[in-house]
Amino acid sequence: MTRSVDLVVVGSGAGGLSAAVTAAAKGLSVTVLEKAEVLGGTTAWSGGWIWAPRNPVVRRTGITEPAEAPRRYLQALLGNRFEPERVDAFLAAAPEMVGFFESLTALEFEAGTAIPDTYGQLPGAGTGGRSVIAKPFDGRKLGEAIELLRLPTRETTFLGMTIQAGPTCAPS
Ligand SMILES: Cc1cc2nc3c(=O)[nH]c(=O)nc-3n(C[C@H](O)[C@H](O)[C@H](O)COP(=O)(O)OP(=O)(O)OC[C@H]3O[C@@H](n4cnc5c(N)ncnc54)[C@H](O)[C@@H]3O)c2cc1C
């Protein structure tokens, strides 16, 4: 049987599914190909924190900053691998991406108001308010499709539940 679609996405991690959802929202027909028996890839095992400075979820908590600050941080971090055009594109698209997913999908975010940047000694490093994480989601809403989700690892769970840093959990 031959099937025709506008876009084929290979892989069902954050990269693949973000592309698939975005394309579908723009009206394209999409097929996602996944080689594993479950969905989610490495993303399903990750901490789930998304570094997206100046995003709307964080701004609603009252934290605002000019793009110059995270840009300075990335410049210090990346050194001679700093590519201004790509960094500026990322800094413009990251808040847009968060806004897109919270307005067009069932995904809701919590703001990491006290999650500092990893390299706090660098110029432009933030002390919180540049990250978001998905809010807890009632898996029962997925029905049988919940069986398709990759389970978390034994090392990161307690009694089957993922051990997770909350939005205000700053490392000591
Ligand atoms: C323990 C842990 C914690 C982490 N915490 C964070 C965090 O808090 N924040 C953060 O930003 N990053 C974190 N990371 C890193 C982050 O998880 C990865 O960078 C991210 O998930 C990569 O996403 P991806 O979509 O590129 O790949 P993946 O999520 O790995 O998805 C790739 C998918 O493609 C499939 N695939 C591969 N080849 C084929 C093929 N030929 N045909 C079909 N399917 C194929 C794979 O099976 C997989 O499902 C963490 C990583 C780990 C391991």
The ligand as an SDF file (V2000), in Angstrom:
LIG
                    3D

 53 58  0  0  0  0  0  0  0  0999 V2000
   19.2730   11.5940   32.1860 C   0  0  0  0  0  0  0  0  0  0  0  0
   19.2080   12.7360   31.1780 C   0  0  0  0  0  0  0  0  0  0  0  0
   18.6940   13.9730   31.5820 C   0  0  0  0  0  0  0  0  0  0  0  0
   18.6470   15.0300   30.6620 C   0  0  0  0  0  0  0  0  0  0  0  0
   18.0750   16.2160   31.0630 N   0  0  0  0  0  0  0  0  0  0  0  0
   17.9580   17.2310   30.1790 C   0  0  0  0  0  0  0  0  0  0  0  0
   17.2860   18.4420   30.5580 C   0  0  0  0  0  0  0  0  0  0  0  0
   16.7580   18.6040   31.6660 O   0  0  0  0  0  0  0  0  0  0  0  0
   17.2250   19.4420   29.6210 N   0  0  0  0  0  0  0  0  0  0  0  0
   17.7450   19.2900   28.3620 C   0  0  0  0  0  0  0  0  0  0  0  0
   17.6450   20.2380   27.5570 O   0  0  0  0  0  0  0  0  0  0  0  0
   18.3570   18.1490   27.9720 N   0  0  0  0  0  0  0  0  0  0  0  0
   18.4550   17.1150   28.8400 C   0  0  0  0  0  0  0  0  0  0  0  0
   19.0440   15.9440   28.4440 N   0  0  0  0  0  0  0  0  0  0  0  0
   19.4760   15.8390   27.0340 C   0  0  0  0  0  0  0  0  0  0  0  0
   18.2140   15.6120   26.1550 C   0  0  0  0  0  0  0  0  0  0  0  0
   17.4630   14.5430   26.6840 O   0  0  0  0  0  0  0  0  0  0  0  0
   18.5880   15.3010   24.6860 C   0  0  0  0  0  0  0  0  0  0  0  0
   19.4800   16.2810   24.1860 O   0  0  0  0  0  0  0  0  0  0  0  0
   17.3280   15.2980   23.8250 C   0  0  0  0  0  0  0  0  0  0  0  0
   16.3450   14.4160   24.3870 O   0  0  0  0  0  0  0  0  0  0  0  0
   17.6140   14.8720   22.3920 C   0  0  0  0  0  0  0  0  0  0  0  0
   16.3750   14.9040   21.6970 O   0  0  0  0  0  0  0  0  0  0  0  0
   16.2780   14.3480   20.2360 P   0  0  0  0  0  0  0  0  0  0  0  0
   14.8730   14.5340   19.7600 O   0  0  0  0  0  0  0  0  0  0  0  0
   17.3700   14.9410   19.4000 O   0  0  0  0  0  0  0  0  0  0  0  0
   16.6760   12.7900   20.3520 O   0  0  0  0  0  0  0  0  0  0  0  0
   15.9040   11.5930   21.0950 P   0  0  0  0  0  0  0  0  0  0  0  0
   14.9830   12.0610   22.1840 O   0  0  0  0  0  0  0  0  0  0  0  0
   16.9200   10.5700   21.4710 O   0  0  0  0  0  0  0  0  0  0  0  0
   15.0010   10.9920   19.9440 O   0  0  0  0  0  0  0  0  0  0  0  0
   15.5600   10.3330   18.8280 C   0  0  0  0  0  0  0  0  0  0  0  0
   14.5630    9.2510   18.4020 C   0  0  0  0  0  0  0  0  0  0  0  0
   14.9070    8.8280   17.0750 O   0  0  0  0  0  0  0  0  0  0  0  0
   14.7580    7.4160   17.0040 C   0  0  0  0  0  0  0  0  0  0  0  0
   15.5830    6.9720   15.8840 N   0  0  0  0  0  0  0  0  0  0  0  0
   16.9240    7.0600   15.7410 C   0  0  0  0  0  0  0  0  0  0  0  0
   17.3030    6.5780   14.5380 N   0  0  0  0  0  0  0  0  0  0  0  0
   16.1600    6.1940   13.9030 C   0  0  0  0  0  0  0  0  0  0  0  0
   15.9030    5.6220   12.6280 C   0  0  0  0  0  0  0  0  0  0  0  0
   16.8950    5.3440   11.7800 N   0  0  0  0  0  0  0  0  0  0  0  0
   14.6200    5.3560   12.3020 N   0  0  0  0  0  0  0  0  0  0  0  0
   13.6050    5.6290   13.1910 C   0  0  0  0  0  0  0  0  0  0  0  0
   13.7920    6.1610   14.4000 N   0  0  0  0  0  0  0  0  0  0  0  0
   15.0560    6.4490   14.7570 C   0  0  0  0  0  0  0  0  0  0  0  0
   15.2480    6.9330   18.3810 C   0  0  0  0  0  0  0  0  0  0  0  0
   14.7960    5.6290   18.6660 O   0  0  0  0  0  0  0  0  0  0  0  0
   14.6190    7.9950   19.2920 C   0  0  0  0  0  0  0  0  0  0  0  0
   13.3050    7.6540   19.7060 O   0  0  0  0  0  0  0  0  0  0  0  0
   19.1030   14.8620   29.3170 C   0  0  0  0  0  0  0  0  0  0  0  0
   19.6050   13.6030   28.9220 C   0  0  0  0  0  0  0  0  0  0  0  0
   19.6410   12.5570   29.8250 C   0  0  0  0  0  0  0  0  0  0  0  0
   20.1320   11.2040   29.3490 C   0  0  0  0  0  0  0  0  0  0  0  0
  1  2  1  0
  2  3  1  0
  2 52  2  0
  3  4  2  0
  4  5  1  0
  4 50  1  0
  5  6  2  0
  6  7  1  0
  6 13  1  0
  7  8  2  0
  7  9  1  0
  9 10  1  0
 10 11  2  0
 10 12  1  0
 12 13  2  0
 13 14  1  0
 14 15  1  0
 14 50  1  0
 15 16  1  0
 16 17  1  0
 16 18  1  0
 18 19  1  0
 18 20  1  0
 20 21  1  0
 20 22  1  0
 22 23  1  0
 23 24  1  0
 24 25  2  0
 24 26  1  0
 24 27  1  0
 27 28  1  0
 28 29  2  0
 28 30  1  0
 28 31  1  0
 31 32  1  0
 32 33  1  0
 33 34  1  0
 33 48  1  0
 34 35  1  0
 35 36  1  0
 35 46  1  0
 36 37  1  0
 36 45  1  0
 37 38  2  0
 38 39  1  0
 39 40  1  0
 39 45  2  0
 40 41  1  0
 40 42  2  0
 42 43  1  0
 43 44  2  0
 44 45  1  0
 46 47  1  0
 46 48  1  0
 48 49  1  0
 50 51  2  0
 51 52  1  0
 52 53  1  0
M  END
$$$$
